[in-house]
Amino acid sequence: MSAPDELRPTAETPEQAAARARVRRRRSIALALALALFAITFYVLTIVKMGPALFDRAI
């Protein structure tokens, strides 16, 4: 039995591979930026919640 034509993997041209790589790289960068923004938001909110007395303590 052979697979139907629509299920067979098709060869990708170098242009298609390059376009797919660009899309993947943009998505990775966007996810990294979103994760960094999320982490920075939690850091800032933690400092704000602790209040300014956090920096007025004896060491």
mmCIF file as Biopython writes it, N, C-alpha, C and O atoms, coordinates in Angstrom:
data_model
#
loop_
_atom_site.group_PDB
_atom_site.id
_atom_site.type_symbol
_atom_site.label_atom_id
_atom_site.label_alt_id
_atom_site.label_comp_id
_atom_site.label_asym_id
_atom_site.label_entity_id
_atom_site.label_seq_id
_atom_site.pdbx_PDB_ins_code
_atom_site.Cartn_x
_atom_site.Cartn_y
_atom_site.Cartn_z
_atom_site.occupancy
_atom_site.B_iso_or_equiv
_atom_site.auth_seq_id
_atom_site.auth_asym_id
_atom_site.pdbx_PDB_model_num
ATOM 1   N N  . MET A ? 1  ? 0.840  -1.185 0.000  1.0 0.0 1  A 1 
ATOM 2   C CA . MET A ? 1  ? 0.000  0.000  0.000  1.0 0.0 1  A 1 
ATOM 3   C C  . MET A ? 1  ? 0.880  1.241  0.000  1.0 0.0 1  A 1 
ATOM 4   O O  . MET A ? 1  ? 1.857  1.317  0.744  1.0 0.0 1  A 1 
ATOM 5   N N  . SER A ? 2  ? 0.537  2.195  -0.822 1.0 0.0 2  A 1 
ATOM 6   C CA . SER A ? 2  ? 1.288  3.452  -0.811 1.0 0.0 2  A 1 
ATOM 7   C C  . SER A ? 2  ? 0.410  4.547  -0.234 1.0 0.0 2  A 1 
ATOM 8   O O  . SER A ? 2  ? -0.818 4.489  -0.298 1.0 0.0 2  A 1 
ATOM 9   N N  . ALA A ? 3  ? 1.061  5.530  0.321  1.0 0.0 3  A 1 
ATOM 10  C CA . ALA A ? 3  ? 0.331  6.639  0.946  1.0 0.0 3  A 1 
ATOM 11  C C  . ALA A ? 3  ? -0.269 7.533  -0.140 1.0 0.0 3  A 1 
ATOM 12  O O  . ALA A ? 3  ? 0.301  7.666  -1.222 1.0 0.0 3  A 1 
ATOM 13  N N  . PRO A ? 4  ? -1.411 8.140  0.148  1.0 0.0 4  A 1 
ATOM 14  C CA . PRO A ? 4  ? -1.979 9.090  -0.809 1.0 0.0 4  A 1 
ATOM 15  C C  . PRO A ? 4  ? -1.017 10.248 -1.053 1.0 0.0 4  A 1 
ATOM 16  O O  . PRO A ? 4  ? -0.182 10.566 -0.206 1.0 0.0 4  A 1 
ATOM 17  N N  . ASP A ? 5  ? -1.142 10.866 -2.206 1.0 0.0 5  A 1 
ATOM 18  C CA . ASP A ? 5  ? -0.218 11.937 -2.588 1.0 0.0 5  A 1 
ATOM 19  C C  . ASP A ? 5  ? -0.188 13.079 -1.587 1.0 0.0 5  A 1 
ATOM 20  O O  . ASP A ? 5  ? 0.874  13.656 -1.350 1.0 0.0 5  A 1 
ATOM 21  N N  . GLU A ? 6  ? -1.327 13.422 -0.992 1.0 0.0 6  A 1 
ATOM 22  C CA . GLU A ? 6  ? -1.329 14.564 -0.075 1.0 0.0 6  A 1 
ATOM 23  C C  . GLU A ? 6  ? -0.639 14.263 1.253  1.0 0.0 6  A 1 
ATOM 24  O O  . GLU A ? 6  ? -0.327 15.192 1.997  1.0 0.0 6  A 1 
ATOM 25  N N  . LEU A ? 7  ? -0.391 12.994 1.569  1.0 0.0 7  A 1 
ATOM 26  C CA . LEU A ? 7  ? 0.259  12.643 2.821  1.0 0.0 7  A 1 
ATOM 27  C C  . LEU A ? 7  ? 1.763  12.454 2.665  1.0 0.0 7  A 1 
ATOM 28  O O  . LEU A ? 7  ? 2.482  12.386 3.662  1.0 0.0 7  A 1 
ATOM 29  N N  . ARG A ? 8  ? 2.243  12.370 1.433  1.0 0.0 8  A 1 
ATOM 30  C CA . ARG A ? 8  ? 3.675  12.192 1.209  1.0 0.0 8  A 1 
ATOM 31  C C  . ARG A ? 8  ? 4.405  13.497 1.477  1.0 0.0 8  A 1 
ATOM 32  O O  . ARG A ? 8  ? 3.938  14.564 1.078  1.0 0.0 8  A 1 
ATOM 33  N N  . PRO A ? 9  ? 5.556  13.420 2.155  1.0 0.0 9  A 1 
ATOM 34  C CA . PRO A ? 9  ? 6.331  14.645 2.350  1.0 0.0 9  A 1 
ATOM 35  C C  . PRO A ? 9  ? 6.886  15.137 1.013  1.0 0.0 9  A 1 
ATOM 36  O O  . PRO A ? 9  ? 7.366  14.347 0.200  1.0 0.0 9  A 1 
ATOM 37  N N  . THR A ? 10 ? 6.815  16.422 0.802  1.0 0.0 10 A 1 
ATOM 38  C CA . THR A ? 10 ? 7.302  16.993 -0.444 1.0 0.0 10 A 1 
ATOM 39  C C  . THR A ? 10 ? 8.665  17.609 -0.201 1.0 0.0 10 A 1 
ATOM 40  O O  . THR A ? 10 ? 8.972  18.065 0.901  1.0 0.0 10 A 1 
ATOM 41  N N  . ALA A ? 11 ? 9.473  17.616 -1.242 1.0 0.0 11 A 1 
ATOM 42  C CA . ALA A ? 11 ? 10.801 18.225 -1.145 1.0 0.0 11 A 1 
ATOM 43  C C  . ALA A ? 11 ? 10.640 19.731 -1.022 1.0 0.0 11 A 1 
ATOM 44  O O  . ALA A ? 11 ? 9.780  20.333 -1.665 1.0 0.0 11 A 1 
ATOM 45  N N  . GLU A ? 12 ? 11.471 20.322 -0.198 1.0 0.0 12 A 1 
ATOM 46  C CA . GLU A ? 12 ? 11.398 21.749 0.061  1.0 0.0 12 A 1 
ATOM 47  C C  . GLU A ? 12 ? 12.517 22.444 -0.707 1.0 0.0 12 A 1 
ATOM 48  O O  . GLU A ? 12 ? 13.661 21.990 -0.698 1.0 0.0 12 A 1 
ATOM 49  N N  . THR A ? 13 ? 12.183 23.534 -1.364 1.0 0.0 13 A 1 
ATOM 50  C CA . THR A ? 13 ? 13.210 24.286 -2.078 1.0 0.0 13 A 1 
ATOM 51  C C  . THR A ? 13 ? 14.057 25.055 -1.075 1.0 0.0 13 A 1 
ATOM 52  O O  . THR A ? 13 ? 13.608 25.292 0.047  1.0 0.0 13 A 1 
ATOM 53  N N  . PRO A ? 14 ? 15.261 25.449 -1.445 1.0 0.0 14 A 1 
ATOM 54  C CA . PRO A ? 14 ? 16.098 26.227 -0.522 1.0 0.0 14 A 1 
ATOM 55  C C  . PRO A ? 14 ? 15.434 27.536 -0.088 1.0 0.0 14 A 1 
ATOM 56  O O  . PRO A ? 14 ? 15.625 27.983 1.043  1.0 0.0 14 A 1 
ATOM 57  N N  . GLU A ? 15 ? 14.658 28.146 -0.979 1.0 0.0 15 A 1 
ATOM 58  C CA . GLU A ? 15 ? 13.963 29.385 -0.621 1.0 0.0 15 A 1 
ATOM 59  C C  . GLU A ? 15 ? 12.906 29.124 0.446  1.0 0.0 15 A 1 
ATOM 60  O O  . GLU A ? 15 ? 12.749 29.915 1.376  1.0 0.0 15 A 1 
ATOM 61  N N  . GLN A ? 16 ? 12.189 28.026 0.311  1.0 0.0 16 A 1 
ATOM 62  C CA . GLN A ? 16 ? 11.169 27.677 1.303  1.0 0.0 16 A 1 
ATOM 63  C C  . GLN A ? 16 ? 11.819 27.347 2.643  1.0 0.0 16 A 1 
ATOM 64  O O  . GLN A ? 16 ? 11.305 27.721 3.697  1.0 0.0 16 A 1 
ATOM 65  N N  . ALA A ? 17 ? 12.947 26.647 2.599  1.0 0.0 17 A 1 
ATOM 66  C CA . ALA A ? 17 ? 13.659 26.309 3.839  1.0 0.0 17 A 1 
ATOM 67  C C  . ALA A ? 17 ? 14.163 27.572 4.525  1.0 0.0 17 A 1 
ATOM 68  O O  . ALA A ? 17 ? 14.085 27.685 5.748  1.0 0.0 17 A 1 
ATOM 69  N N  . ALA A ? 18 ? 14.678 28.521 3.753  1.0 0.0 18 A 1 
ATOM 70  C CA . ALA A ? 18 ? 15.165 29.778 4.322  1.0 0.0 18 A 1 
ATOM 71  C C  . ALA A ? 18 ? 14.014 30.580 4.914  1.0 0.0 18 A 1 
ATOM 72  O O  . ALA A ? 18 ? 14.153 31.168 5.987  1.0 0.0 18 A 1 
ATOM 73  N N  . ALA A ? 19 ? 12.882 30.606 4.223  1.0 0.0 19 A 1 
ATOM 74  C CA . ALA A ? 19 ? 11.715 31.334 4.735  1.0 0.0 19 A 1 
ATOM 75  C C  . ALA A ? 19 ? 11.219 30.691 6.027  1.0 0.0 19 A 1 
ATOM 76  O O  . ALA A ? 19 ? 10.860 31.387 6.976  1.0 0.0 19 A 1 
ATOM 77  N N  . ARG A ? 20 ? 11.200 29.364 6.057  1.0 0.0 20 A 1 
ATOM 78  C CA . ARG A ? 20 ? 10.761 28.661 7.266  1.0 0.0 20 A 1 
ATOM 79  C C  . ARG A ? 20 ? 11.721 28.944 8.429  1.0 0.0 20 A 1 
ATOM 80  O O  . ARG A ? 20 ? 11.283 29.108 9.567  1.0 0.0 20 A 1 
ATOM 81  N N  . ALA A ? 21 ? 13.026 29.002 8.146  1.0 0.0 21 A 1 
ATOM 82  C CA . ALA A ? 21 ? 14.012 29.292 9.187  1.0 0.0 21 A 1 
ATOM 83  C C  . ALA A ? 21 ? 13.840 30.717 9.708  1.0 0.0 21 A 1 
ATOM 84  O O  . ALA A ? 21 ? 13.970 30.950 10.910 1.0 0.0 21 A 1 
ATOM 85  N N  . ARG A ? 22 ? 13.549 31.680 8.819  1.0 0.0 22 A 1 
ATOM 86  C CA . ARG A ? 22 ? 13.332 33.067 9.255  1.0 0.0 22 A 1 
ATOM 87  C C  . ARG A ? 22 ? 12.114 33.170 10.157 1.0 0.0 22 A 1 
ATOM 88  O O  . ARG A ? 22 ? 12.148 33.862 11.174 1.0 0.0 22 A 1 
ATOM 89  N N  . VAL A ? 23 ? 11.049 32.493 9.794  1.0 0.0 23 A 1 
ATOM 90  C CA . VAL A ? 23 ? 9.827  32.517 10.608 1.0 0.0 23 A 1 
ATOM 91  C C  . VAL A ? 23 ? 10.098 31.889 11.973 1.0 0.0 23 A 1 
ATOM 92  O O  . VAL A ? 23 ? 9.664  32.411 12.999 1.0 0.0 23 A 1 
ATOM 93  N N  . ARG A ? 24 ? 10.819 30.764 11.978 1.0 0.0 24 A 1 
ATOM 94  C CA . ARG A ? 24 ? 11.129 30.092 13.240 1.0 0.0 24 A 1 
ATOM 95  C C  . ARG A ? 24 ? 12.001 30.981 14.127 1.0 0.0 24 A 1 
ATOM 96  O O  . ARG A ? 24 ? 11.797 31.044 15.339 1.0 0.0 24 A 1 
ATOM 97  N N  . ARG A ? 25 ? 12.978 31.670 13.516 1.0 0.0 25 A 1 
ATOM 98  C CA . ARG A ? 25 ? 13.862 32.551 14.298 1.0 0.0 25 A 1 
ATOM 99  C C  . ARG A ? 25 ? 13.076 33.721 14.879 1.0 0.0 25 A 1 
ATOM 100 O O  . ARG A ? 25 ? 13.270 34.074 16.042 1.0 0.0 25 A 1 
ATOM 101 N N  . ARG A ? 26 ? 12.195 34.325 14.090 1.0 0.0 26 A 1 
ATOM 102 C CA . ARG A ? 26 ? 11.373 35.438 14.603 1.0 0.0 26 A 1 
ATOM 103 C C  . ARG A ? 26 ? 10.494 34.986 15.757 1.0 0.0 26 A 1 
ATOM 104 O O  . ARG A ? 26 ? 10.345 35.696 16.752 1.0 0.0 26 A 1 
ATOM 105 N N  . ARG A ? 27 ? 9.911  33.799 15.618 1.0 0.0 27 A 1 
ATOM 106 C CA . ARG A ? 27 ? 9.053  33.277 16.687 1.0 0.0 27 A 1 
ATOM 107 C C  . ARG A ? 27 ? 9.874  33.008 17.947 1.0 0.0 27 A 1 
ATOM 108 O O  . ARG A ? 27 ? 9.408  33.282 19.053 1.0 0.0 27 A 1 
ATOM 109 N N  . SER A ? 28 ? 11.079 32.481 17.799 1.0 0.0 28 A 1 
ATOM 110 C CA . SER A ? 28 ? 11.940 32.226 18.951 1.0 0.0 28 A 1 
ATOM 111 C C  . SER A ? 28 ? 12.324 33.526 19.643 1.0 0.0 28 A 1 
ATOM 112 O O  . SER A ? 28 ? 12.328 33.601 20.871 1.0 0.0 28 A 1 
ATOM 113 N N  . ILE A ? 29 ? 12.645 34.547 18.862 1.0 0.0 29 A 1 
ATOM 114 C CA . ILE A ? 29 ? 13.006 35.846 19.444 1.0 0.0 29 A 1 
ATOM 115 C C  . ILE A ? 29 ? 11.814 36.444 20.171 1.0 0.0 29 A 1 
ATOM 116 O O  . ILE A ? 29 ? 11.964 36.989 21.264 1.0 0.0 29 A 1 
ATOM 117 N N  . ALA A ? 30 ? 10.626 36.347 19.574 1.0 0.0 30 A 1 
ATOM 118 C CA . ALA A ? 30 ? 9.424  36.889 20.213 1.0 0.0 30 A 1 
ATOM 119 C C  . ALA A ? 30 ? 9.140  36.163 21.534 1.0 0.0 30 A 1 
ATOM 120 O O  . ALA A ? 30 ? 8.785  36.801 22.525 1.0 0.0 30 A 1 
ATOM 121 N N  . LEU A ? 31 ? 9.293  34.852 21.552 1.0 0.0 31 A 1 
ATOM 122 C CA . LEU A ? 31 ? 9.075  34.096 22.791 1.0 0.0 31 A 1 
ATOM 123 C C  . LEU A ? 31 ? 10.103 34.458 23.854 1.0 0.0 31 A 1 
ATOM 124 O O  . LEU A ? 31 ? 9.766  34.569 25.033 1.0 0.0 31 A 1 
ATOM 125 N N  . ALA A ? 32 ? 11.362 34.644 23.441 1.0 0.0 32 A 1 
ATOM 126 C CA . ALA A ? 32 ? 12.407 35.035 24.393 1.0 0.0 32 A 1 
ATOM 127 C C  . ALA A ? 32 ? 12.115 36.411 24.984 1.0 0.0 32 A 1 
ATOM 128 O O  . ALA A ? 32 ? 12.271 36.618 26.188 1.0 0.0 32 A 1 
ATOM 129 N N  . LEU A ? 33 ? 11.694 37.346 24.145 1.0 0.0 33 A 1 
ATOM 130 C CA . LEU A ? 33 ? 11.357 38.685 24.641 1.0 0.0 33 A 1 
ATOM 131 C C  . LEU A ? 33 ? 10.160 38.642 25.588 1.0 0.0 33 A 1 
ATOM 132 O O  . LEU A ? 33 ? 10.152 39.325 26.613 1.0 0.0 33 A 1 
ATOM 133 N N  . ALA A ? 34 ? 9.157  37.846 25.250 1.0 0.0 34 A 1 
ATOM 134 C CA . ALA A ? 34 ? 7.983  37.726 26.120 1.0 0.0 34 A 1 
ATOM 135 C C  . ALA A ? 34 ? 8.370  37.125 27.465 1.0 0.0 34 A 1 
ATOM 136 O O  . ALA A ? 34 ? 7.895  37.581 28.506 1.0 0.0 34 A 1 
ATOM 137 N N  . LEU A ? 35 ? 9.225  36.109 27.455 1.0 0.0 35 A 1 
ATOM 138 C CA . LEU A ? 35 ? 9.673  35.490 28.701 1.0 0.0 35 A 1 
ATOM 139 C C  . LEU A ? 35 ? 10.494 36.471 29.540 1.0 0.0 35 A 1 
ATOM 140 O O  . LEU A ? 35 ? 10.333 36.532 30.759 1.0 0.0 35 A 1 
ATOM 141 N N  . ALA A ? 36 ? 11.374 37.238 28.887 1.0 0.0 36 A 1 
ATOM 142 C CA . ALA A ? 36 ? 12.175 38.228 29.603 1.0 0.0 36 A 1 
ATOM 143 C C  . ALA A ? 36 ? 11.286 39.304 30.209 1.0 0.0 36 A 1 
ATOM 144 O O  . ALA A ? 36 ? 11.492 39.705 31.354 1.0 0.0 36 A 1 
ATOM 145 N N  . LEU A ? 37 ? 10.314 39.767 29.461 1.0 0.0 37 A 1 
ATOM 146 C CA . LEU A ? 37 ? 9.383  40.777 29.975 1.0 0.0 37 A 1 
ATOM 147 C C  . LEU A ? 37 ? 8.597  40.233 31.160 1.0 0.0 37 A 1 
ATOM 148 O O  . LEU A ? 37 ? 8.373  40.945 32.140 1.0 0.0 37 A 1 
ATOM 149 N N  . PHE A ? 38 ? 8.184  38.994 31.076 1.0 0.0 38 A 1 
ATOM 150 C CA . PHE A ? 38 ? 7.457  38.340 32.164 1.0 0.0 38 A 1 
ATOM 151 C C  . PHE A ? 38 ? 8.318  38.275 33.425 1.0 0.0 38 A 1 
ATOM 152 O O  . PHE A ? 38 ? 7.843  38.577 34.520 1.0 0.0 38 A 1 
ATOM 153 N N  . ALA A ? 39 ? 9.584  37.881 33.270 1.0 0.0 39 A 1 
ATOM 154 C CA . ALA A ? 39 ? 10.492 37.781 34.416 1.0 0.0 39 A 1 
ATOM 155 C C  . ALA A ? 39 ? 10.762 39.157 35.022 1.0 0.0 39 A 1 
ATOM 156 O O  . ALA A ? 39 ? 10.756 39.309 36.244 1.0 0.0 39 A 1 
ATOM 157 N N  . ILE A ? 40 ? 10.996 40.152 34.177 1.0 0.0 40 A 1 
ATOM 158 C CA . ILE A ? 40 ? 11.246 41.507 34.670 1.0 0.0 40 A 1 
ATOM 159 C C  . ILE A ? 40 ? 10.029 42.054 35.396 1.0 0.0 40 A 1 
ATOM 160 O O  . ILE A ? 40 ? 10.167 42.732 36.414 1.0 0.0 40 A 1 
ATOM 161 N N  . THR A ? 41 ? 8.843  41.767 34.885 1.0 0.0 41 A 1 
ATOM 162 C CA . THR A ? 41 ? 7.610  42.216 35.535 1.0 0.0 41 A 1 
ATOM 163 C C  . THR A ? 41 ? 7.499  41.633 36.944 1.0 0.0 41 A 1 
ATOM 164 O O  . THR A ? 41 ? 7.173  42.352 37.889 1.0 0.0 41 A 1 
ATOM 165 N N  . PHE A ? 42 ? 7.767  40.330 37.089 1.0 0.0 42 A 1 
ATOM 166 C CA . PHE A ? 42 ? 7.711  39.719 38.409 1.0 0.0 42 A 1 
ATOM 167 C C  . PHE A ? 42 ? 8.762  40.305 39.338 1.0 0.0 42 A 1 
ATOM 168 O O  . PHE A ? 42 ? 8.491  40.523 40.519 1.0 0.0 42 A 1 
ATOM 169 N N  . TYR A ? 43 ? 9.951  40.562 38.824 1.0 0.0 43 A 1 
ATOM 170 C CA . TYR A ? 43 ? 11.019 41.143 39.637 1.0 0.0 43 A 1 
ATOM 171 C C  . TYR A ? 43 ? 10.605 42.519 40.146 1.0 0.0 43 A 1 
ATOM 172 O O  . TYR A ? 43 ? 10.725 42.804 41.337 1.0 0.0 43 A 1 
ATOM 173 N N  . VAL A ? 44 ? 10.119 43.372 39.250 1.0 0.0 44 A 1 
ATOM 174 C CA . VAL A ? 44 ? 9.709  44.732 39.631 1.0 0.0 44 A 1 
ATOM 175 C C  . VAL A ? 44 ? 8.544  44.684 40.611 1.0 0.0 44 A 1 
ATOM 176 O O  . VAL A ? 44 ? 8.546  45.407 41.608 1.0 0.0 44 A 1 
ATOM 177 N N  . LEU A ? 45 ? 7.558  43.849 40.342 1.0 0.0 45 A 1 
ATOM 178 C CA . LEU A ? 45 ? 6.414  43.754 41.249 1.0 0.0 45 A 1 
ATOM 179 C C  . LEU A ? 45 ? 6.828  43.258 42.633 1.0 0.0 45 A 1 
ATOM 180 O O  . LEU A ? 45 ? 6.264  43.694 43.637 1.0 0.0 45 A 1 
ATOM 181 N N  . THR A ? 46 ? 7.796  42.362 42.697 1.0 0.0 46 A 1 
ATOM 182 C CA . THR A ? 46 ? 8.276  41.883 43.993 1.0 0.0 46 A 1 
ATOM 183 C C  . THR A ? 46 ? 8.934  43.008 44.770 1.0 0.0 46 A 1 
ATOM 184 O O  . THR A ? 46 ? 8.678  43.167 45.963 1.0 0.0 46 A 1 
ATOM 185 N N  . ILE A ? 47 ? 9.781  43.795 44.110 1.0 0.0 47 A 1 
ATOM 186 C CA . ILE A ? 47 ? 10.445 44.920 44.772 1.0 0.0 47 A 1 
ATOM 187 C C  . ILE A ? 47 ? 9.413  45.952 45.230 1.0 0.0 47 A 1 
ATOM 188 O O  . ILE A ? 47 ? 9.506  46.476 46.340 1.0 0.0 47 A 1 
ATOM 189 N N  . VAL A ? 48 ? 8.435  46.240 44.379 1.0 0.0 48 A 1 
ATOM 190 C CA . VAL A ? 48 ? 7.396  47.219 44.738 1.0 0.0 48 A 1 
ATOM 191 C C  . VAL A ? 48 ? 6.580  46.718 45.922 1.0 0.0 48 A 1 
ATOM 192 O O  . VAL A ? 48 ? 6.250  47.492 46.820 1.0 0.0 48 A 1 
ATOM 193 N N  . LYS A ? 49 ? 6.256  45.446 45.930 1.0 0.0 49 A 1 
ATOM 194 C CA . LYS A ? 49 ? 5.443  44.899 47.015 1.0 0.0 49 A 1 
ATOM 195 C C  . LYS A ? 49 ? 6.202  44.930 48.351 1.0 0.0 49 A 1 
ATOM 196 O O  . LYS A ? 49 ? 5.592  45.128 49.402 1.0 0.0 49 A 1 
ATOM 197 N N  . MET A ? 50 ? 7.509  44.738 48.313 1.0 0.0 50 A 1 
ATOM 198 C CA . MET A ? 50 ? 8.303  44.788 49.544 1.0 0.0 50 A 1 
ATOM 199 C C  . MET A ? 50 ? 8.403  46.210 50.071 1.0 0.0 50 A 1 
ATOM 200 O O  . MET A ? 50 ? 8.575  46.416 51.273 1.0 0.0 50 A 1 
ATOM 201 N N  . GLY A ? 51 ? 8.299  47.171 49.205 1.0 0.0 51 A 1 
ATOM 202 C CA . GLY A ? 51 ? 8.278  48.564 49.638 1.0 0.0 51 A 1 
ATOM 203 C C  . GLY A ? 51 ? 9.662  49.176 49.746 1.0 0.0 51 A 1 
ATOM 204 O O  . GLY A ? 51 ? 10.677 48.489 49.634 1.0 0.0 51 A 1 
ATOM 205 N N  . PRO A ? 52 ? 9.680  50.476 49.967 1.0 0.0 52 A 1 
ATOM 206 C CA . PRO A ? 52 ? 10.955 51.179 50.039 1.0 0.0 52 A 1 
ATOM 207 C C  . PRO A ? 52 ? 11.762 50.828 51.293 1.0 0.0 52 A 1 
ATOM 208 O O  . PRO A ? 52 ? 12.964 51.088 51.326 1.0 0.0 52 A 1 
ATOM 209 N N  . ALA A ? 53 ? 11.152 50.258 52.302 1.0 0.0 53 A 1 
ATOM 210 C CA . ALA A ? 53 ? 11.866 49.894 53.514 1.0 0.0 53 A 1 
ATOM 211 C C  . ALA A ? 53 ? 12.896 48.784 53.231 1.0 0.0 53 A 1 
ATOM 212 O O  . ALA A ? 53 ? 13.804 48.557 54.030 1.0 0.0 53 A 1 
ATOM 213 N N  . LEU A ? 54 ? 12.751 48.127 52.136 1.0 0.0 54 A 1 
ATOM 214 C CA . LEU A ? 54 ? 13.690 47.075 51.766 1.0 0.0 54 A 1 
ATOM 215 C C  . LEU A ? 54 ? 15.119 47.624 51.676 1.0 0.0 54 A 1 
ATOM 216 O O  . LEU A ? 54 ? 16.072 46.938 52.044 1.0 0.0 54 A 1 
ATOM 217 N N  . PHE A ? 55 ? 15.264 48.850 51.192 1.0 0.0 55 A 1 
ATOM 218 C CA . PHE A ? 55 ? 16.586 49.434 51.011 1.0 0.0 55 A 1 
ATOM 219 C C  . PHE A ? 55 ? 17.071 50.196 52.256 1.0 0.0 55 A 1 
ATOM 220 O O  . PHE A ? 55 ? 18.214 50.652 52.277 1.0 0.0 55 A 1 
ATOM 221 N N  . ASP A ? 56 ? 16.231 50.343 53.292 1.0 0.0 56 A 1 
ATOM 222 C CA . ASP A ? 56 ? 16.580 51.064 54.501 1.0 0.0 56 A 1 
ATOM 223 C C  . ASP A ? 56 ? 16.925 50.138 55.657 1.0 0.0 56 A 1 
ATOM 224 O O  . ASP A ? 56 ? 16.741 50.506 56.816 1.0 0.0 56 A 1 
ATOM 225 N N  . ARG A ? 57 ? 17.413 48.964 55.367 1.0 0.0 57 A 1 
ATOM 226 C CA . ARG A ? 57 ? 17.708 48.027 56.448 1.0 0.0 57 A 1 
ATOM 227 C C  . ARG A ? 57 ? 19.200 47.997 56.743 1.0 0.0 57 A 1 
ATOM 228 O O  . ARG A ? 57 ? 20.023 48.305 55.881 1.0 0.0 57 A 1 
ATOM 229 N N  . ALA A ? 58 ? 19.530 47.627 57.957 1.0 0.0 58 A 1 
ATOM 230 C CA . ALA A ? 58 ? 20.922 47.512 58.356 1.0 0.0 58 A 1 
ATOM 231 C C  . ALA A ? 58 ? 21.519 46.232 57.771 1.0 0.0 58 A 1 
ATOM 232 O O  . ALA A ? 58 ? 20.851 45.204 57.657 1.0 0.0 58 A 1 
ATOM 233 N N  . ILE A ? 59 ? 22.760 46.327 57.417 1.0 0.0 59 A 1 
ATOM 234 C CA . ILE A ? 59 ? 23.410 45.167 56.818 1.0 0.0 59 A 1 
ATOM 235 C C  . ILE A ? 59 ? 24.196 44.396 57.848 1.0 0.0 59 A 1 
ATOM 236 O O  . ILE A ? 59 ? 24.812 43.382 57.521 1.0 0.0 59 A 1 
#
